[in-house]
Amino acid sequence: MKRRSRAIVALVGIAVLAAAAYQLREKHQEAELTVQDIHDQLDALDPATRAAVVARLTSDEVTKVHEHHQ
């Protein structure tokens, strides 16, 4: 009976890990699509506007890093 219980617990564990791996893969694919969408939108901008957007995003991220380390 213990052997059967252990087998069931192991199978449940495997199922949980498989489900987690599937969800992680889905999130990764979603993130890749989002990044590609952002790149496409940036590429559609004229060069001056694109440079301004990138500069703003960079500045915002630098500010966040500085605030986080204070």
PDB file of N, CA, C, O and CB in Angstrom:
ATOM      1  N   MET A   1       0.817  -1.184   0.000  1.00  0.00           N
ATOM      2  CA  MET A   1       0.000   0.000   0.000  1.00  0.00           C
ATOM      3  C   MET A   1       0.871   1.262   0.000  1.00  0.00           C
ATOM      4  O   MET A   1       0.535   2.236  -0.674  1.00  0.00           O
ATOM      5  CB  MET A   1      -0.935  -0.010   1.201  1.00  0.00           C
ATOM      6  N   LYS A   2       2.003   1.261   0.758  1.00  0.00           N
ATOM      7  CA  LYS A   2       2.889   2.416   0.785  1.00  0.00           C
ATOM      8  C   LYS A   2       3.495   2.663  -0.587  1.00  0.00           C
ATOM      9  O   LYS A   2       3.638   3.806  -1.021  1.00  0.00           O
ATOM     10  CB  LYS A   2       3.993   2.221   1.824  1.00  0.00           C
ATOM     11  N   ARG A   3       3.845   1.589  -1.256  1.00  0.00           N
ATOM     12  CA  ARG A   3       4.445   1.699  -2.576  1.00  0.00           C
ATOM     13  C   ARG A   3       3.465   2.364  -3.554  1.00  0.00           C
ATOM     14  O   ARG A   3       3.854   3.195  -4.375  1.00  0.00           O
ATOM     15  CB  ARG A   3       4.866   0.305  -3.092  1.00  0.00           C
ATOM     16  N   ARG A   4       2.214   1.987  -3.449  1.00  0.00           N
ATOM     17  CA  ARG A   4       1.185   2.564  -4.327  1.00  0.00           C
ATOM     18  C   ARG A   4       0.998   4.048  -4.005  1.00  0.00           C
ATOM     19  O   ARG A   4       0.873   4.865  -4.918  1.00  0.00           O
ATOM     20  CB  ARG A   4      -0.167   1.801  -4.172  1.00  0.00           C
ATOM     21  N   SER A   5       0.979   4.400  -2.732  1.00  0.00           N
ATOM     22  CA  SER A   5       0.830   5.802  -2.329  1.00  0.00           C
ATOM     23  C   SER A   5       2.002   6.634  -2.840  1.00  0.00           C
ATOM     24  O   SER A   5       1.817   7.745  -3.337  1.00  0.00           O
ATOM     25  CB  SER A   5       0.725   5.917  -0.794  1.00  0.00           C
ATOM     26  N   ARG A   6       3.186   6.096  -2.715  1.00  0.00           N
ATOM     27  CA  ARG A   6       4.365   6.813  -3.208  1.00  0.00           C
ATOM     28  C   ARG A   6       4.294   7.002  -4.719  1.00  0.00           C
ATOM     29  O   ARG A   6       4.661   8.057  -5.237  1.00  0.00           O
ATOM     30  CB  ARG A   6       5.650   6.060  -2.832  1.00  0.00           C
ATOM     31  N   ALA A   7       3.830   5.996  -5.409  1.00  0.00           N
ATOM     32  CA  ALA A   7       3.699   6.094  -6.865  1.00  0.00           C
ATOM     33  C   ALA A   7       2.687   7.178  -7.237  1.00  0.00           C
ATOM     34  O   ALA A   7       2.915   7.950  -8.169  1.00  0.00           O
ATOM     35  CB  ALA A   7       3.272   4.733  -7.465  1.00  0.00           C
ATOM     36  N   ILE A   8       1.583   7.234  -6.516  1.00  0.00           N
ATOM     37  CA  ILE A   8       0.566   8.253  -6.784  1.00  0.00           C
ATOM     38  C   ILE A   8       1.121   9.643  -6.511  1.00  0.00           C
ATOM     39  O   ILE A   8       0.917  10.562  -7.303  1.00  0.00           O
ATOM     40  CB  ILE A   8      -0.692   8.006  -5.929  1.00  0.00           C
ATOM     41  N   VAL A   9       1.822   9.798  -5.394  1.00  0.00           N
ATOM     42  CA  VAL A   9       2.427  11.092  -5.068  1.00  0.00           C
ATOM     43  C   VAL A   9       3.441  11.481  -6.145  1.00  0.00           C
ATOM     44  O   VAL A   9       3.494  12.642  -6.549  1.00  0.00           O
ATOM     45  CB  VAL A   9       3.108  11.044  -3.674  1.00  0.00           C
ATOM     46  N   ALA A  10       4.234  10.536  -6.606  1.00  0.00           N
ATOM     47  CA  ALA A  10       5.222  10.816  -7.648  1.00  0.00           C
ATOM     48  C   ALA A  10       4.535  11.236  -8.943  1.00  0.00           C
ATOM     49  O   ALA A  10       4.973  12.181  -9.599  1.00  0.00           O
ATOM     50  CB  ALA A  10       6.111   9.586  -7.893  1.00  0.00           C
ATOM     51  N   LEU A  11       3.469  10.545  -9.311  1.00  0.00           N
ATOM     52  CA  LEU A  11       2.737  10.893 -10.529  1.00  0.00           C
ATOM     53  C   LEU A  11       2.107  12.280 -10.426  1.00  0.00           C
ATOM     54  O   LEU A  11       2.122  13.044 -11.392  1.00  0.00           O
ATOM     55  CB  LEU A  11       1.657   9.850 -10.814  1.00  0.00           C
ATOM     56  N   VAL A  12       1.559  12.603  -9.272  1.00  0.00           N
ATOM     57  CA  VAL A  12       0.981  13.934  -9.064  1.00  0.00           C
ATOM     58  C   VAL A  12       2.084  14.989  -9.174  1.00  0.00           C
ATOM     59  O   VAL A  12       1.884  16.036  -9.789  1.00  0.00           O
ATOM     60  CB  VAL A  12       0.269  14.022  -7.677  1.00  0.00           C
ATOM     61  N   GLY A  13       3.236  14.714  -8.584  1.00  0.00           N
ATOM     62  CA  GLY A  13       4.363  15.638  -8.673  1.00  0.00           C
ATOM     63  C   GLY A  13       4.803  15.864 -10.108  1.00  0.00           C
ATOM     64  O   GLY A  13       5.083  16.992 -10.512  1.00  0.00           O
ATOM     65  N   ILE A  14       4.863  14.788 -10.872  1.00  0.00           N
ATOM     66  CA  ILE A  14       5.243  14.890 -12.279  1.00  0.00           C
ATOM     67  C   ILE A  14       4.219  15.716 -13.045  1.00  0.00           C
ATOM     68  O   ILE A  14       4.587  16.541 -13.882  1.00  0.00           O
ATOM     69  CB  ILE A  14       5.381  13.493 -12.908  1.00  0.00           C
ATOM     70  N   ALA A  15       2.947  15.502 -12.768  1.00  0.00           N
ATOM     71  CA  ALA A  15       1.883  16.253 -13.434  1.00  0.00           C
ATOM     72  C   ALA A  15       1.978  17.744 -13.098  1.00  0.00           C
ATOM     73  O   ALA A  15       1.805  18.591 -13.974  1.00  0.00           O
ATOM     74  CB  ALA A  15       0.503  15.702 -13.029  1.00  0.00           C
ATOM     75  N   VAL A  16       2.248  18.057 -11.844  1.00  0.00           N
ATOM     76  CA  VAL A  16       2.378  19.457 -11.425  1.00  0.00           C
ATOM     77  C   VAL A  16       3.572  20.100 -12.131  1.00  0.00           C
ATOM     78  O   VAL A  16       3.462  21.220 -12.631  1.00  0.00           O
ATOM     79  CB  VAL A  16       2.540  19.558  -9.880  1.00  0.00           C
ATOM     80  N   LEU A  17       4.699  19.412 -12.178  1.00  0.00           N
ATOM     81  CA  LEU A  17       5.879  19.942 -12.865  1.00  0.00           C
ATOM     82  C   LEU A  17       5.624  20.139 -14.358  1.00  0.00           C
ATOM     83  O   LEU A  17       6.061  21.133 -14.938  1.00  0.00           O
ATOM     84  CB  LEU A  17       7.070  19.008 -12.661  1.00  0.00           C
ATOM     85  N   ALA A  18       4.924  19.205 -14.973  1.00  0.00           N
ATOM     86  CA  ALA A  18       4.605  19.333 -16.395  1.00  0.00           C
ATOM     87  C   ALA A  18       3.706  20.542 -16.637  1.00  0.00           C
ATOM     88  O   ALA A  18       3.910  21.284 -17.599  1.00  0.00           O
ATOM     89  CB  ALA A  18       3.926  18.052 -16.913  1.00  0.00           C
ATOM     90  N   ALA A  19       2.719  20.743 -15.775  1.00  0.00           N
ATOM     91  CA  ALA A  19       1.825  21.891 -15.907  1.00  0.00           C
ATOM     92  C   ALA A  19       2.592  23.196 -15.720  1.00  0.00           C
ATOM     93  O   ALA A  19       2.357  24.159 -16.450  1.00  0.00           O
ATOM     94  CB  ALA A  19       0.678  21.800 -14.891  1.00  0.00           C
ATOM     95  N   ALA A  20       3.490  23.239 -14.767  1.00  0.00           N
ATOM     96  CA  ALA A  20       4.293  24.437 -14.527  1.00  0.00           C
ATOM     97  C   ALA A  20       5.195  24.731 -15.724  1.00  0.00           C
ATOM     98  O   ALA A  20       5.341  25.887 -16.121  1.00  0.00           O
ATOM     99  CB  ALA A  20       5.138  24.273 -13.251  1.00  0.00           C
ATOM    100  N   ALA A  21       5.792  23.705 -16.292  1.00  0.00           N
ATOM    101  CA  ALA A  21       6.656  23.879 -17.461  1.00  0.00           C
ATOM    102  C   ALA A  21       5.853  24.412 -18.642  1.00  0.00           C
ATOM    103  O   ALA A  21       6.329  25.280 -19.375  1.00  0.00           O
ATOM    104  CB  ALA A  21       7.338  22.546 -17.835  1.00  0.00           C
ATOM    105  N   TYR A  22       4.658  23.908 -18.829  1.00  0.00           N
ATOM    106  CA  TYR A  22       3.782  24.366 -19.907  1.00  0.00           C
ATOM    107  C   TYR A  22       3.442  25.842 -19.721  1.00  0.00           C
ATOM    108  O   TYR A  22       3.512  26.623 -20.670  1.00  0.00           O
ATOM    109  CB  TYR A  22       2.490  23.518 -19.958  1.00  0.00           C
ATOM    110  N   GLN A  23       3.073  26.227 -18.492  1.00  0.00           N
ATOM    111  CA  GLN A  23       2.739  27.629 -18.220  1.00  0.00           C
ATOM    112  C   GLN A  23       3.940  28.531 -18.437  1.00  0.00           C
ATOM    113  O   GLN A  23       3.796  29.624 -18.985  1.00  0.00           O
ATOM    114  CB  GLN A  23       2.221  27.788 -16.791  1.00  0.00           C
ATOM    115  N   LEU A  24       5.106  28.103 -18.024  1.00  0.00           N
ATOM    116  CA  LEU A  24       6.320  28.887 -18.215  1.00  0.00           C
ATOM    117  C   LEU A  24       6.610  29.076 -19.700  1.00  0.00           C
ATOM    118  O   LEU A  24       6.974  30.169 -20.133  1.00  0.00           O
ATOM    119  CB  LEU A  24       7.511  28.211 -17.522  1.00  0.00           C
ATOM    120  N   ARG A  25       6.450  28.023 -20.467  1.00  0.00           N
ATOM    121  CA  ARG A  25       6.669  28.095 -21.910  1.00  0.00           C
ATOM    122  C   ARG A  25       5.673  29.066 -22.555  1.00  0.00           C
ATOM    123  O   ARG A  25       6.043  29.843 -23.435  1.00  0.00           O
ATOM    124  CB  ARG A  25       6.542  26.692 -22.547  1.00  0.00           C
ATOM    125  N   GLU A  26       4.411  29.020 -22.115  1.00  0.00           N
ATOM    126  CA  GLU A  26       3.401  29.938 -22.635  1.00  0.00           C
ATOM    127  C   GLU A  26       3.745  31.394 -22.310  1.00  0.00           C
ATOM    128  O   GLU A  26       3.620  32.266 -23.170  1.00  0.00           O
ATOM    129  CB  GLU A  26       2.026  29.585 -22.065  1.00  0.00           C
ATOM    130  N   LYS A  27       4.175  31.656 -21.087  1.00  0.00           N
ATOM    131  CA  LYS A  27       4.554  33.017 -20.671  1.00  0.00           C
ATOM    132  C   LYS A  27       5.751  33.500 -21.487  1.00  0.00           C
ATOM    133  O   LYS A  27       5.795  34.658 -21.902  1.00  0.00           O
ATOM    134  CB  LYS A  27       4.886  33.059 -19.152  1.00  0.00           C
ATOM    135  N   HIS A  28       6.719  32.616 -21.716  1.00  0.00           N
ATOM    136  CA  HIS A  28       7.899  32.974 -22.497  1.00  0.00           C
ATOM    137  C   HIS A  28       7.505  33.346 -23.928  1.00  0.00           C
ATOM    138  O   HIS A  28       8.000  34.334 -24.471  1.00  0.00           O
ATOM    139  CB  HIS A  28       8.911  31.812 -22.505  1.00  0.00           C
ATOM    140  N   GLN A  29       6.623  32.563 -24.533  1.00  0.00           N
ATOM    141  CA  GLN A  29       6.170  32.846 -25.888  1.00  0.00           C
ATOM    142  C   GLN A  29       5.399  34.167 -25.938  1.00  0.00           C
ATOM    143  O   GLN A  29       5.548  34.941 -26.884  1.00  0.00           O
ATOM    144  CB  GLN A  29       5.295  31.697 -26.409  1.00  0.00           C
ATOM    145  N   GLU A  30       4.580  34.419 -24.924  1.00  0.00           N
ATOM    146  CA  GLU A  30       3.831  35.667 -24.853  1.00  0.00           C
ATOM    147  C   GLU A  30       4.783  36.859 -24.744  1.00  0.00           C
ATOM    148  O   GLU A  30       4.577  37.887 -25.389  1.00  0.00           O
ATOM    149  CB  GLU A  30       2.860  35.644 -23.659  1.00  0.00           C
ATOM    150  N   ALA A  31       5.818  36.713 -23.929  1.00  0.00           N
ATOM    151  CA  ALA A  31       6.803  37.783 -23.780  1.00  0.00           C
ATOM    152  C   ALA A  31       7.541  38.031 -25.094  1.00  0.00           C
ATOM    153  O   ALA A  31       7.772  39.182 -25.463  1.00  0.00           O
ATOM    154  CB  ALA A  31       7.804  37.438 -22.668  1.00  0.00           C
ATOM    155  N   GLU A  32       7.909  36.977 -25.796  1.00  0.00           N
ATOM    156  CA  GLU A  32       8.596  37.140 -27.077  1.00  0.00           C
ATOM    157  C   GLU A  32       7.723  37.866 -28.085  1.00  0.00           C
ATOM    158  O   GLU A  32       8.211  38.719 -28.827  1.00  0.00           O
ATOM    159  CB  GLU A  32       9.012  35.784 -27.634  1.00  0.00           C
ATOM    160  N   LEU A  33       6.430  37.538 -28.119  1.00  0.00           N
ATOM    161  CA  LEU A  33       5.510  38.221 -29.032  1.00  0.00           C
ATOM    162  C   LEU A  33       5.361  39.692 -28.670  1.00  0.00           C
ATOM    163  O   LEU A  33       5.292  40.549 -29.551  1.00  0.00           O
ATOM    164  CB  LEU A  33       4.142  37.540 -29.017  1.00  0.00           C
ATOM    165  N   THR A  34       5.311  39.982 -27.381  1.00  0.00           N
ATOM    166  CA  THR A  34       5.203  41.368 -26.934  1.00  0.00           C
ATOM    167  C   THR A  34       6.436  42.157 -27.320  1.00  0.00           C
ATOM    168  O   THR A  34       6.325  43.284 -27.801  1.00  0.00           O
ATOM    169  CB  THR A  34       4.993  41.431 -25.425  1.00  0.00           C
ATOM    170  N   VAL A  35       7.614  41.578 -27.116  1.00  0.00           N
ATOM    171  CA  VAL A  35       8.858  42.247 -27.490  1.00  0.00           C
ATOM    172  C   VAL A  35       8.884  42.502 -28.995  1.00  0.00           C
ATOM    173  O   VAL A  35       9.263  43.587 -29.436  1.00  0.00           O
ATOM    174  CB  VAL A  35      10.080  41.403 -27.063  1.00  0.00           C
ATOM    175  N   GLN A  36       8.488  41.520 -29.772  1.00  0.00           N
ATOM    176  CA  GLN A  36       8.469  41.694 -31.225  1.00  0.00           C
ATOM    177  C   GLN A  36       7.502  42.797 -31.626  1.00  0.00           C
ATOM    178  O   GLN A  36       7.795  43.583 -32.527  1.00  0.00           O
ATOM    179  CB  GLN A  36       8.088  40.381 -31.920  1.00  0.00           C
ATOM    180  N   ASP A  37       6.349  42.861 -30.963  1.00  0.00           N
ATOM    181  CA  ASP A  37       5.360  43.909 -31.242  1.00  0.00           C
ATOM    182  C   ASP A  37       5.943  45.293 -30.941  1.00  0.00           C
ATOM    183  O   ASP A  37       5.758  46.233 -31.714  1.00  0.00           O
ATOM    184  CB  ASP A  37       4.075  43.676 -30.409  1.00  0.00           C
ATOM    185  N   ILE A  38       6.639  45.409 -29.824  1.00  0.00           N
ATOM    186  CA  ILE A  38       7.267  46.689 -29.463  1.00  0.00           C
ATOM    187  C   ILE A  38       8.320  47.075 -30.503  1.00  0.00           C
ATOM    188  O   ILE A  38       8.379  48.229 -30.928  1.00  0.00           O
ATOM    189  CB  ILE A  38       7.912  46.605 -28.050  1.00  0.00           C
ATOM    190  N   HIS A  39       9.147  46.117 -30.911  1.00  0.00           N
ATOM    191  CA  HIS A  39      10.151  46.398 -31.941  1.00  0.00           C
ATOM    192  C   HIS A  39       9.495  46.840 -33.244  1.00  0.00           C
ATOM    193  O   HIS A  39       9.966  47.773 -33.895  1.00  0.00           O
ATOM    194  CB  HIS A  39      11.025  45.162 -32.187  1.00  0.00           C
ATOM    195  N   ASP A  40       8.417  46.178 -33.622  1.00  0.00           N
ATOM    196  CA  ASP A  40       7.707  46.550 -34.848  1.00  0.00           C
ATOM    197  C   ASP A  40       7.160  47.973 -34.758  1.00  0.00           C
ATOM    198  O   ASP A  40       7.239  48.742 -35.716  1.00  0.00           O
ATOM    199  CB  ASP A  40       6.563  45.565 -35.123  1.00  0.00           C
ATOM    200  N   GLN A  41       6.601  48.314 -33.585  1.00  0.00           N
ATOM    201  CA  GLN A  41       6.074  49.673 -33.410  1.00  0.00           C
ATOM    202  C   GLN A  41       7.188  50.709 -33.455  1.00  0.00           C
ATOM    203  O   GLN A  41       7.021  51.771 -34.054  1.00  0.00           O
ATOM    204  CB  GLN A  41       5.313  49.784 -32.084  1.00  0.00           C
ATOM    205  N   LEU A  42       8.324  50.413 -32.827  1.00  0.00           N
ATOM    206  CA  LEU A  42       9.462  51.337 -32.871  1.00  0.00           C
ATOM    207  C   LEU A  42       9.987  51.486 -34.306  1.00  0.00           C
ATOM    208  O   LEU A  42      10.319  52.589 -34.741  1.00  0.00           O
ATOM    209  CB  LEU A  42      10.593  50.844 -31.937  1.00  0.00           C
ATOM    210  N   ASP A  43      10.057  50.370 -35.029  1.00  0.00           N
ATOM    211  CA  ASP A  43      10.548  50.419 -36.406  1.00  0.00           C
ATOM    212  C   ASP A  43       9.632  51.244 -37.310  1.00  0.00           C
ATOM    213  O   ASP A  43      10.091  51.806 -38.305  1.00  0.00           O
ATOM    214  CB  ASP A  43      10.685  49.007 -36.962  1.00  0.00           C
ATOM    215  N   ALA A  44       8.349  51.322 -36.974  1.00  0.00           N
ATOM    216  CA  ALA A  44       7.391  52.075 -37.780  1.00  0.00           C
ATOM    217  C   ALA A  44       7.518  53.586 -37.572  1.00  0.00           C
ATOM    218  O   ALA A  44       6.978  54.360 -38.362  1.00  0.00           O
ATOM    219  CB  ALA A  44       5.977  51.629 -37.449  1.00  0.00           C
ATOM    220  N   LEU A  45       8.217  54.013 -36.533  1.00  0.00           N
ATOM    221  CA  LEU A  45       8.374  55.440 -36.249  1.00  0.00           C
ATOM    222  C   LEU A  45       9.460  56.053 -37.132  1.00  0.00           C
ATOM    223  O   LEU A  45      10.365  55.365 -37.603  1.00  0.00           O
ATOM    224  CB  LEU A  45       8.712  55.658 -34.763  1.00  0.00           C
ATOM    225  N   ASP A  46       9.345  57.368 -37.342  1.00  0.00           N
ATOM    226  CA  ASP A  46      10.419  58.041 -38.062  1.00  0.00           C
ATOM    227  C   ASP A  46      11.641  58.071 -37.139  1.00  0.00           C
ATOM    228  O   ASP A  46      11.497  57.964 -35.921  1.00  0.00           O
ATOM    229  CB  ASP A  46       9.994  59.497 -38.509  1.00  0.00           C
ATOM    230  N   PRO A  47      12.830  58.215 -37.705  1.00  0.00           N
ATOM    231  CA  PRO A  47      14.058  58.116 -36.895  1.00  0.00           C
ATOM    232  C   PRO A  47      14.124  59.070 -35.705  1.00  0.00           C
ATOM    233  O   PRO A  47      14.572  58.674 -34.630  1.00  0.00           O
ATOM    234  CB  PRO A  47      15.238  58.364 -37.765  1.00  0.00           C
ATOM    235  N   ALA A  48      13.691  60.310 -35.875  1.00  0.00           N
ATOM    236  CA  ALA A  48      13.767  61.276 -34.769  1.00  0.00           C
ATOM    237  C   ALA A  48      12.833  60.881 -33.634  1.00  0.00           C
ATOM    238  O   ALA A  48      13.209  60.958 -32.464  1.00  0.00           O
ATOM    239  CB  ALA A  48      13.421  62.691 -35.264  1.00  0.00           C
ATOM    240  N   THR A  49      11.619  60.460 -33.973  1.00  0.00           N
ATOM    241  CA  THR A  49      10.659  60.048 -32.943  1.00  0.00           C
ATOM    242  C   THR A  49      11.136  58.778 -32.252  1.00  0.00           C
ATOM    243  O   THR A  49      11.023  58.644 -31.034  1.00  0.00           O
ATOM    244  CB  THR A  49       9.259  59.827 -33.557  1.00  0.00           C
ATOM    245  N   ARG A  50      11.671  57.844 -33.040  1.00  0.00           N
ATOM    246  CA  ARG A  50      12.192  56.598 -32.473  1.00  0.00           C
ATOM    247  C   ARG A  50      13.317  56.901 -31.482  1.00  0.00           C
ATOM    248  O   ARG A  50      13.356  56.329 -30.393  1.00  0.00           O
ATOM    249  CB  ARG A  50      12.700  55.655 -33.595  1.00  0.00           C
ATOM    250  N   ALA A  51      14.229  57.798 -31.856  1.00  0.00           N
ATOM    251  CA  ALA A  51      15.330  58.156 -30.964  1.00  0.00           C
ATOM    252  C   ALA A  51      14.801  58.793 -29.682  1.00  0.00           C
ATOM    253  O   ALA A  51      15.314  58.523 -28.596  1.00  0.00           O
ATOM    254  CB  ALA A  51      16.305  59.114 -31.669  1.00  0.00           C
ATOM    255  N   ALA A  52      13.785  59.631 -29.805  1.00  0.00           N
ATOM    256  CA  ALA A  52      13.206  60.275 -28.623  1.00  0.00           C
ATOM    257  C   ALA A  52      12.550  59.250 -27.703  1.00  0.00           C
ATOM    258  O   ALA A  52      12.678  59.335 -26.482  1.00  0.00           O
ATOM    259  CB  ALA A  52      12.181  61.336 -29.041  1.00  0.00           C
ATOM    260  N   VAL A  53      11.856  58.295 -28.282  1.00  0.00           N
ATOM    261  CA  VAL A  53      11.193  57.247 -27.480  1.00  0.00           C
ATOM    262  C   VAL A  53      12.241  56.397 -26.764  1.00  0.00           C
ATOM    263  O   VAL A  53      12.107  56.129 -25.570  1.00  0.00           O
ATOM    264  CB  VAL A  53      10.291  56.347 -28.379  1.00  0.00           C
ATOM    265  N   VAL A  54      13.270  55.976 -27.476  1.00  0.00           N
ATOM    266  CA  VAL A  54      14.319  55.152 -26.867  1.00  0.00           C
ATOM    267  C   VAL A  54      15.025  55.933 -25.764  1.00  0.00           C
ATOM    268  O   VAL A  54      15.311  55.385 -24.699  1.00  0.00           O
ATOM    269  CB  VAL A  54      15.339  54.685 -27.936  1.00  0.00           C
ATOM    270  N   ALA A  55      15.307  57.210 -26.013  1.00  0.00           N
ATOM    271  CA  ALA A  55      15.953  58.035 -24.984  1.00  0.00           C
ATOM    272  C   ALA A  55      15.075  58.144 -23.743  1.00  0.00           C
ATOM    273  O   ALA A  55      15.570  58.059 -22.618  1.00  0.00           O
ATOM    274  CB  ALA A  55      16.264  59.439 -25.533  1.00  0.00           C
ATOM    275  N   ARG A  56      13.789  58.329 -23.944  1.00  0.00           N
ATOM    276  CA  ARG A  56      12.863  58.448 -22.807  1.00  0.00           C
ATOM    277  C   ARG A  56      12.800  57.144 -22.025  1.00  0.00           C
ATOM    278  O   ARG A  56      12.867  57.150 -20.796  1.00  0.00           O
ATOM    279  CB  ARG A  56      11.454  58.841 -23.291  1.00  0.00           C
ATOM    280  N   LEU A  57      12.671  56.033 -22.730  1.00  0.00           N
ATOM    281  CA  LEU A  57      12.624  54.731 -22.053  1.00  0.00           C
ATOM    282  C   LEU A  57      13.905  54.466 -21.284  1.00  0.00           C
ATOM    283  O   LEU A  57      13.868  53.973 -20.157  1.00  0.00           O
ATOM    284  CB  LEU A  57      12.384  53.608 -23.064  1.00  0.00           C
ATOM    285  N   THR A  58      15.033  54.792 -21.889  1.00  0.00           N
ATOM    286  CA  THR A  58      16.321  54.585 -21.230  1.00  0.00           C
ATOM    287  C   THR A  58      16.412  55.447 -19.974  1.00  0.00           C
ATOM    288  O   THR A  58      16.830  54.974 -18.918  1.00  0.00           O
ATOM    289  CB  THR A  58      17.486  54.909 -22.192  1.00  0.00           C
ATOM    290  N   SER A  59      16.025  56.698 -20.093  1.00  0.00           N
ATOM    291  CA  SER A  59      16.063  57.614 -18.954  1.00  0.00           C
ATOM    292  C   SER A  59      15.168  57.126 -17.826  1.00  0.00           C
ATOM    293  O   SER A  59      15.551  57.167 -16.657  1.00  0.00           O
ATOM    294  CB  SER A  59      15.641  59.018 -19.385  1.00  0.00           C
ATOM    295  N   ASP A  60      13.971  56.661 -18.181  1.00  0.00           N
ATOM    296  CA  ASP A  60      13.038  56.140 -17.172  1.00  0.00           C
ATOM    297  C   ASP A  60      13.634  54.937 -16.444  1.00  0.00           C
ATOM    298  O   ASP A  60      13.497  54.823 -15.226  1.00  0.00           O
ATOM    299  CB  ASP A  60      11.702  55.749 -17.827  1.00  0.00           C
ATOM    300  N   GLU A  61      14.285  54.050 -17.171  1.00  0.00           N
ATOM    301  CA  GLU A  61      14.863  52.858 -16.553  1.00  0.00           C
ATOM    302  C   GLU A  61      16.054  53.212 -15.671  1.00  0.00           C
ATOM    303  O   GLU A  61      16.238  52.613 -14.611  1.00  0.00           O
ATOM    304  CB  GLU A  61      15.286  51.857 -17.625  1.00  0.00           C
ATOM    305  N   VAL A  62      16.863  54.175 -16.095  1.00  0.00           N
ATOM    306  CA  VAL A  62      17.988  54.614 -15.268  1.00  0.00           C
ATOM    307  C   VAL A  62      17.454  55.193 -13.956  1.00  0.00           C
ATOM    308  O   VAL A  62      17.997  54.922 -12.885  1.00  0.00           O
ATOM    309  CB  VAL A  62      18.860  55.669 -16.024  1.00  0.00           C
ATOM    310  N   THR A  63      16.395  55.986 -14.044  1.00  0.00           N
ATOM    311  CA  THR A  63      15.782  56.561 -12.841  1.00  0.00           C
ATOM    312  C   THR A  63      15.285  55.465 -11.911  1.00  0.00           C
ATOM    313  O   THR A  63      15.480  55.541 -10.698  1.00  0.00           O
ATOM    314  CB  THR A  63      14.622  57.496 -13.219  1.00  0.00           C
ATOM    315  N   LYS A  64      14.648  54.452 -12.471  1.00  0.00           N
ATOM    316  CA  LYS A  64      14.153  53.340 -11.643  1.00  0.00           C
ATOM    317  C   LYS A  64      15.301  52.627 -10.930  1.00  0.00           C
ATOM    318  O   LYS A  64      15.196  52.295  -9.749  1.00  0.00           O
ATOM    319  CB  LYS A  64      13.368  52.333 -12.508  1.00  0.00           C
ATOM    320  N   VAL A  65      16.387  52.396 -11.647  1.00  0.00           N
ATOM    321  CA  VAL A  65      17.535  51.710 -11.045  1.00  0.00           C
ATOM    322  C   VAL A  65      18.109  52.552  -9.914  1.00  0.00           C
ATOM    323  O   VAL A  65      18.423  52.030  -8.844  1.00  0.00           O
ATOM    324  CB  VAL A  65      18.624  51.421 -12.106  1.00  0.00           C
ATOM    325  N   HIS A  66      18.244  53.840 -10.149  1.00  0.00           N
ATOM    326  CA  HIS A  66      18.789  54.723  -9.104  1.00  0.00           C
ATOM    327  C   HIS A  66      17.879  54.752  -7.883  1.00  0.00           C
ATOM    328  O   HIS A  66      18.364  54.732  -6.751  1.00  0.00           O
ATOM    329  CB  HIS A  66      18.981  56.150  -9.649  1.00  0.00           C
ATOM    330  N   GLU A  67      16.555  54.801  -8.101  1.00  0.00           N
ATOM    331  CA  GLU A  67      15.611  54.819  -6.983  1.00  0.00           C
ATOM    332  C   GLU A  67      15.652  53.504  -6.217  1.00  0.00           C
ATOM    333  O   GLU A  67      15.492  53.492  -4.997  1.00  0.00           O
ATOM    334  CB  GLU A  67      14.188  55.091  -7.484  1.00  0.00           C
ATOM    335  N   HIS A  68      15.861  52.423  -6.908  1.00  0.00           N
ATOM    336  CA  HIS A  68      15.883  51.092  -6.283  1.00  0.00           C
ATOM    337  C   HIS A  68      17.124  50.919  -5.392  1.00  0.00           C
ATOM    338  O   HIS A  68      17.076  50.220  -4.380  1.00  0.00           O
ATOM    339  CB  HIS A  68      15.852  49.990  -7.370  1.00  0.00           C
ATOM    340  N   HIS A  69      18.217  51.552  -5.775  1.00  0.00           N
ATOM    341  CA  HIS A  69      19.474  51.392  -5.039  1.00  0.00           C
ATOM    342  C   HIS A  69      19.665  52.421  -3.941  1.00  0.00           C
ATOM    343  O   HIS A  69      20.717  52.451  -3.302  1.00  0.00           O
ATOM    344  CB  HIS A  69      20.627  51.467  -5.986  1.00  0.00           C
ATOM    345  N   GLN A  70      18.674  53.259  -3.711  1.00  0.00           N
ATOM    346  CA  GLN A  70      18.799  54.261  -2.641  1.00  0.00           C
ATOM    347  C   GLN A  70      18.284  53.743  -1.339  1.00  0.00           C
ATOM    348  O   GLN A  70      18.314  54.457  -0.336  1.00  0.00           O
ATOM    349  CB  GLN A  70      18.065  55.525  -3.000  1.00  0.00           C
TER     350      GLN A  70
END
